[in-house]
Each structure stands twice: as C-alpha cells, then as structure tokens.
Amino acid sequence: MAGRVEGKVALVTGAGRGQGRSHAVRLAEEGADIIAIDVVEQIPLIPYPQPKQEDLEETARQVEALDRRIVTRTANVRDFAALKAATEAGVAELGGLDIVVANAGICVPDSWDNITEENWDLTIGTNLTGVWNTIRATVPHLIERGGGSIVLTSSAAGLKGLPFLTPYVAAKHGVVGLMRGFASELAEYGIRVNSIHPTGVRTPMGELAGDGGENAMMTALGQHQRLGPMLMNMLPIDITEPRDQSNAVLFLASDEARFITSVTLPVDAGNTQF
C-alpha cells in the first residue's frame, strides 16, 4: 500500500530535532524523500540549546532507516542566499520538490519592558523573514513540478496574544499574513499554502529548556498571575508531542487535503478558544 506522500520530495527547515525532525520522519514514513535544513550553531540570546551537526545527522539516520533518501544542508533561514543554495542542492540530488514545511523558529520570552532590539530583530528575522525566505527559495521548484503544498508553522500565538512573547506573537501573526497572501498568489500554479498553530510542544523550545528562558517566563508569570490561564489548554494536557503536529503537517501535505488552502489549522488542545 502506497504511503500518503509516496514518491514526493519534502523540504523541512529546522529539521535537526524537535518538530522539524518529527515532520521529516513522519513524511518519510509515508513515502517522501527529505531535504533537511537547519542552522546547527548556538545563536546568542536563545535560552535553550540549539541543534548540533550530530542532531541533523540523527535526523538523516532516522529517515534512512525508513529506506527513504535524505539530503542534509546547514543554512540559517535568515540568510536567503544560503537557504536558496541549500534548496537547489537538495532539489538537484533528489530530482524535484513537492512539499515545503517552513518550520524553523525561535522563542526568547520576556516581559514587554525587558524585550531588547536584539531580541526583536532576531525573532522577527527568524520566525517571519525566515519563512518568507523559505517560500521564495522553494516556490520556483514547486511551480516547475506543477504544484505542491506549503505548510507554515505558526503558533497559538499566531491567533491570540500570548503574554511575555511580544516579538514571537508579532512574527507568528505575520506568518498568517504570509500564508494568506501566498495562498492567493500561488493558487493558479496548483500550490496550496496553509499554517498550523501548535500549543506547547515537547521540544527544547517548547519546554523553554535552559535557566534563562525558563526564569524569564516564570518570573513574568509570577508577577502577573492573572495572565497565567492564557497559557492553559482546554483539553486536560499541559503539552503536545511533536508527532501530534507532524500528523497535521502530513495531512495538509497529502492529497487528502488537495482542496484545502489558506487555512489556519490549530493543533492546540483548545488553547486558542480560551
């Protein structure tokens, strides 16, 4: 029985671990070959460990264990030239491109009065401009293929104003704007564009591993306790697993969603309903 994305090639940014690795593996389980891109360096200001080269290699190992092909490349999504080169190298090796998952993102929480220009620029540059760069680098290949699916990772914070995440909230709302704008322009090429909106996910970023980020968020919540319920989920869970998000990515990438475009899909345990 053929997989749901059998014979397709998928590009995933932020594929070194966490949601990105999960997306790559889940798509490979259903038959896709993978172009996996990540930055593999510790970026100053980010309060949790960034992926290393061995993390990206582990993603490759897991995909290859499924008997799928994978090309790994290192590139920062803020660097369009590097991202374009990584995309072209992967397409040249795997023969085309059908699915794009713009997943790479960062989060540096703090209260509004402690957010710095550096935090703002880094967050907007990665989470919004990086998504724009990913779309620009990949769309010509989707057009050449005759269509495809683009899935953008936004957040519950792309649908509501979660506290102590001002640059993140702004960027993730901006991702929805990119999704809707590109969905309208690319429809004539048979390219569908949608966004997913996770609540917390069990990844280093989702758990805010590292004392700096955790302390910043917990300190702010301790000082403004009335805002705490905004982070709660309607369903009785504290956090989702990466695969929960990957299942949504797979659905949107598959032919099961062939007439679904310009949709914001929450995978948020009801968080955005509070």
C-alpha positions as CSV (number, residue, x, y, z in Angstrom):
1,M,0.0,0.0,0.0
2,A,1.4,3.3,-1.1
3,G,2.1,6.0,1.5
4,R,0.2,9.2,1.6
5,V,3.1,11.2,0.1
6,E,4.7,8.4,-1.8
7,G,7.2,9.5,-4.4
8,K,7.2,13.1,-3.3
9,V,10.1,15.3,-2.1
10,A,9.7,17.4,1.1
11,L,11.9,20.2,2.3
12,V,11.8,20.9,6.1
13,T,13.6,23.7,7.8
14,G,14.6,23.4,11.4
15,A,15.0,19.7,10.8
16,G,17.8,19.0,13.2
17,R,15.5,17.9,16.0
18,G,12.2,18.7,17.7
19,Q,9.2,19.4,15.5
20,G,11.4,19.6,12.4
21,R,12.8,16.2,12.8
22,S,9.4,14.8,13.6
23,H,8.0,16.3,10.4
24,A,10.8,14.9,8.3
25,V,10.4,11.4,9.8
26,R,6.6,11.4,9.6
27,L,6.7,12.4,5.9
28,A,9.4,9.8,5.2
29,E,7.2,7.1,6.9
30,E,4.6,7.9,4.3
31,G,6.9,7.7,1.4
32,A,8.6,11.1,1.0
33,D,12.3,11.8,0.4
34,I,13.6,14.7,2.5
35,I,15.7,17.8,2.2
36,A,16.5,18.6,5.8
37,I,17.9,22.1,6.7
38,D,19.0,23.5,10.0
39,V,21.4,26.1,11.4
40,V,23.4,23.8,13.7
41,E,25.0,26.5,15.8
42,Q,24.3,28.2,19.1
43,I,22.8,31.6,18.4
44,P,23.4,34.2,21.1
45,L,20.4,35.2,23.1
46,I,18.5,32.0,22.6
47,P,18.0,30.5,26.1
48,Y,17.9,26.8,25.2
49,P,20.5,24.6,23.3
50,Q,20.4,24.9,19.5
51,P,20.8,21.7,17.3
52,K,24.3,20.5,16.5
53,Q,25.6,18.8,13.4
54,E,25.1,15.4,15.1
55,D,21.4,16.2,15.6
56,L,21.0,16.8,11.9
57,E,22.9,13.6,11.2
58,E,20.5,11.7,13.6
59,T,17.5,13.1,11.6
60,A,19.2,11.6,8.5
61,R,19.8,8.3,10.2
62,Q,16.1,8.0,11.2
63,V,14.9,8.9,7.7
64,E,17.4,6.4,6.0
65,A,16.2,3.7,8.4
66,L,12.8,4.0,6.7
67,D,14.5,3.4,3.3
68,R,14.0,6.9,2.2
69,R,16.5,9.3,0.7
70,I,17.6,12.4,2.6
71,V,19.8,15.4,1.8
72,T,21.0,17.5,4.8
73,R,22.3,21.0,4.5
74,T,23.2,23.7,7.0
75,A,21.7,27.1,6.5
76,N,20.3,29.9,8.6
77,V,16.8,30.8,7.3
78,R,17.7,34.5,7.8
79,D,20.3,34.1,5.0
80,F,18.4,33.9,1.8
81,A,21.4,33.1,-0.4
82,A,22.5,30.2,1.8
83,L,18.9,28.9,2.0
84,K,18.5,29.1,-1.8
85,A,21.7,27.3,-2.3
86,A,20.7,24.5,0.1
87,T,17.4,24.2,-1.6
88,E,18.9,23.9,-5.0
89,A,21.4,21.4,-3.9
90,G,18.7,19.2,-2.4
91,V,16.5,19.5,-5.5
92,A,19.3,18.7,-7.8
93,E,20.1,15.5,-5.8
94,L,16.5,14.3,-5.3
95,G,15.0,15.4,-8.6
96,G,12.3,17.9,-7.6
97,L,10.3,19.4,-4.8
98,D,6.6,18.9,-3.9
99,I,6.2,19.8,-0.2
100,V,7.7,22.6,1.8
101,V,7.5,22.8,5.6
102,A,8.7,26.2,6.9
103,N,9.2,25.1,10.5
104,A,12.4,26.8,11.7
105,G,11.7,29.2,14.6
106,I,13.0,30.5,17.9
107,C,11.5,31.9,21.1
108,V,13.1,34.3,23.6
109,P,10.4,35.1,26.2
110,D,10.4,38.1,28.4
111,S,8.1,40.9,29.6
112,W,7.4,43.8,27.2
113,D,9.7,46.2,29.1
114,N,12.6,43.8,29.0
115,I,12.4,43.0,25.3
116,T,15.5,44.3,23.6
117,E,16.0,45.4,20.0
118,E,18.3,42.4,19.6
119,N,15.5,40.0,20.7
120,W,13.0,41.7,18.4
121,D,15.3,41.6,15.3
122,L,16.4,38.0,15.9
123,T,12.8,36.8,16.4
124,I,11.3,38.6,13.5
125,G,14.2,37.7,11.3
126,T,14.0,34.0,12.1
127,N,10.2,33.5,12.6
128,L,8.9,35.8,9.9
129,T,11.6,36.8,7.4
130,G,12.9,33.2,7.6
131,V,9.5,31.9,6.5
132,W,9.4,34.4,3.7
133,N,12.9,33.4,2.6
134,T,11.9,29.7,2.6
135,I,8.9,30.4,0.4
136,R,10.9,32.5,-2.0
137,A,13.6,29.8,-2.3
138,T,11.3,26.9,-2.9
139,V,8.3,28.2,-4.9
140,P,10.1,28.1,-8.3
141,H,10.7,24.4,-7.8
142,L,7.1,23.7,-6.9
143,I,5.9,25.6,-10.0
144,E,8.3,23.5,-12.1
145,R,6.8,20.4,-10.5
146,G,3.2,21.5,-11.4
147,G,2.1,22.4,-7.9
148,G,2.5,21.3,-4.3
149,S,1.9,22.0,-0.7
150,I,3.4,24.6,1.6
151,V,2.9,24.3,5.4
152,L,4.0,27.1,7.6
153,T,4.5,26.7,11.3
154,S,2.8,29.5,13.2
155,S,1.6,29.1,16.7
156,A,-1.4,29.5,19.1
157,A,0.4,32.9,19.5
158,G,-0.4,33.5,15.8
159,L,-4.1,33.5,16.7
160,K,-4.1,35.1,20.1
161,G,-1.9,37.4,22.1
162,L,0.0,35.2,24.5
163,P,1.9,37.2,27.2
164,F,5.6,37.7,27.5
165,L,6.2,36.8,23.9
166,T,5.7,40.1,22.1
167,P,8.2,39.6,19.2
168,Y,7.1,36.0,18.9
169,V,3.4,36.9,18.8
170,A,4.1,39.6,16.2
171,A,6.1,37.2,14.0
172,K,3.6,34.3,14.2
173,H,0.7,36.6,13.4
174,G,2.8,37.8,10.4
175,V,3.2,34.1,9.3
176,V,-0.6,34.0,8.9
177,G,-0.4,37.1,6.7
178,L,2.3,35.4,4.6
179,M,0.2,32.2,4.3
180,R,-2.9,34.1,3.2
181,G,-1.1,36.3,0.7
182,F,0.9,33.5,-0.9
183,A,-2.1,31.2,-0.9
184,S,-3.9,33.7,-3.1
185,E,-1.0,34.3,-5.5
186,L,0.1,30.7,-5.8
187,A,-3.2,29.1,-6.3
188,E,-3.1,29.5,-10.1
189,Y,0.0,27.2,-10.0
190,G,-1.7,24.5,-8.1
191,I,0.2,25.4,-4.9
192,R,-1.7,25.2,-1.6
193,V,-0.5,27.2,1.4
194,N,-1.7,26.6,5.0
195,S,-0.5,27.2,8.5
196,I,-0.5,25.1,11.7
197,H,-0.9,26.6,15.1
198,P,0.6,24.4,17.9
199,T,0.1,25.0,21.6
200,G,3.2,24.0,23.7
201,V,5.2,21.1,22.2
202,R,7.6,18.8,24.0
203,T,10.8,20.1,22.4
204,P,13.7,22.2,23.8
205,M,12.0,25.4,22.6
206,G,8.5,24.3,23.7
207,E,9.7,23.4,27.2
208,L,11.9,26.5,27.3
209,A,14.9,24.4,28.4
210,G,17.6,26.5,29.9
211,D,17.6,28.6,33.0
212,G,17.5,31.9,31.2
213,G,14.2,31.4,29.3
214,E,12.5,29.5,32.0
215,N,13.3,32.1,34.6
216,A,12.2,35.0,32.4
217,M,8.8,33.4,31.7
218,M,8.3,32.1,35.2
219,T,9.3,35.5,36.7
220,A,6.9,37.3,34.5
221,L,4.1,34.9,35.2
222,G,4.7,35.2,38.9
223,Q,4.4,39.0,38.7
224,H,1.3,38.9,36.5
225,Q,-0.6,35.8,37.7
226,R,-3.9,36.8,36.1
227,L,-2.3,36.1,32.7
228,G,-1.4,32.6,33.5
229,P,-4.7,31.0,32.3
230,M,-4.0,32.3,28.8
231,L,-1.3,29.6,28.5
232,M,-3.6,26.8,29.6
233,N,-5.2,24.3,27.2
234,M,-8.9,23.4,27.1
235,L,-8.2,19.7,26.9
236,P,-6.6,18.3,30.1
237,I,-3.0,18.2,28.9
238,D,-0.1,20.5,29.5
239,I,1.9,19.9,26.3
240,T,1.6,18.1,23.0
241,E,4.1,15.7,21.3
242,P,5.9,16.7,18.1
243,R,4.2,13.8,16.3
244,D,0.8,15.4,17.1
245,Q,1.9,18.4,15.0
246,S,3.5,16.2,12.3
247,N,0.3,14.4,11.7
248,A,-1.3,17.7,10.9
249,V,1.6,18.6,8.6
250,L,1.2,15.2,6.8
251,F,-2.5,15.7,6.3
252,L,-2.0,19.2,4.8
253,A,0.8,17.9,2.6
254,S,-1.2,14.9,1.3
255,D,-3.8,14.6,-1.4
256,E,-6.4,14.2,1.4
257,A,-6.1,18.0,1.7
258,R,-5.9,18.7,-2.1
259,F,-8.7,21.3,-1.9
260,I,-7.6,22.9,1.4
261,T,-5.7,26.1,1.1
262,S,-5.4,29.4,3.1
263,V,-6.4,27.7,6.3
264,T,-5.2,28.2,9.9
265,L,-5.2,24.8,11.5
266,P,-4.9,24.9,15.3
267,V,-3.3,21.8,16.9
268,D,-3.6,23.4,20.2
269,A,-5.8,21.3,22.6
270,G,-8.2,24.2,22.5
271,N,-5.8,26.8,23.8
272,T,-7.0,29.5,21.3
273,Q,-10.6,29.0,22.5
274,F,-9.7,30.4,25.9
